[in-house]
Amino acid sequence: MRNTRIGAGVCLAVGCLAIAAPAAGAATEPSGEQTIHISPSRTSPGSEVTVSTRACGKETYGKGTSEAGGAFHLFEGERKGTLIGVFEIPRGTEPGTDTVTVKCPPRIKMTDTYEIVERAPSGGVDAGFGAPTDQGTQLAAGSVLLAAAAAGGVVRLRRRTAAARS
C-alpha cells in the first residue's frame, strides 16, 4: 500500500514538471519588449496593416519592410517608447504568408509574419428580404415608406394648427 502512494506521488511530481517545462522554455524566448506586433494578423489585399514595437527603446524612428507591402517607416506612437508604422497590401496580392522586418538603431532587427487571405466579402447580407444585388428595389421601397411617413406628419401638423386656430 505504501509503495502505491509513493508511486502516485512520483507520478504526480513528474506530471507537474512535464506541464511546467513548456512554460520554462517559453521564458527563454524574447520578451514582449523585443518583438513586433502585427495587426491584424489576418488581412486581405487593399487593407492597411499596422506594425508596432517597443524593442527600439528610446529611439523615435525605425524602418520596416514587408515582402508584400514594401518599405515603411515607424514613428513614435501615443505611448512613449512605442514605435508604430502602417503600410497597405497592394490589391491583387496572392493569399499566403507575408514577412515583416523591423530595424532600429543601432543593431536591432526583428522579423515576424502574418497571413494574407482572400478578399473579405463586402456588401449586404442576405437576411431573407431579397438578394443583396437587388438594392434598387429595396431603396425604392424605403423611399416610398419615408415619403408616406413624412406626408402623415405634415397632415397631422396641419390638423393641429387648424384645431388651435378654432
Phi, psi and omega in degrees: 000319181294320178298325179295317180294319179295317178299318179294321178295319179295316179299320179296317179296317179295320178297318178297319178295322180294323178289323183282340184299315179298324179293323178292322178294323180293332181291339180278347177284165180302145179286174179300338179287336185255025181233172173247152179243125180249127182226130355283160181281343174227124183215174183237162179304141183092354181265159175268145178239134179252132179241131178223154178204154173246006186286347184275000177064236184275355180296149180247013182208144175209166178241145178227157177220133174243136178299324181272319187263349179086199184279149176208165182248150175246130179237164181298133180269198180294324178271134180295134180091356179253126176257140183228137175224152182228140173217164181248140176276122182299144175297146181090357178292133180289145175300149179155199181258135178245141180256132177245132178241132178240134178236135177232147176295149356274319185218038180263128179220127181229149180225141176211168181233161173215172186251134173258124182247170178302158181305133179291146179297148177225165180100187184286156178258135179288108182252016178100003182249029180114165181287146180295343178279348181266052183285333180300313179296318180296318179294320179296314179298319178295320179296319178298317180295318178296319179295319179296319179295318179295318179296320178297322178293322179293318179298315179299317180298319179294320179295319179294320180295318179293322180291326180290329180286333184286000000 
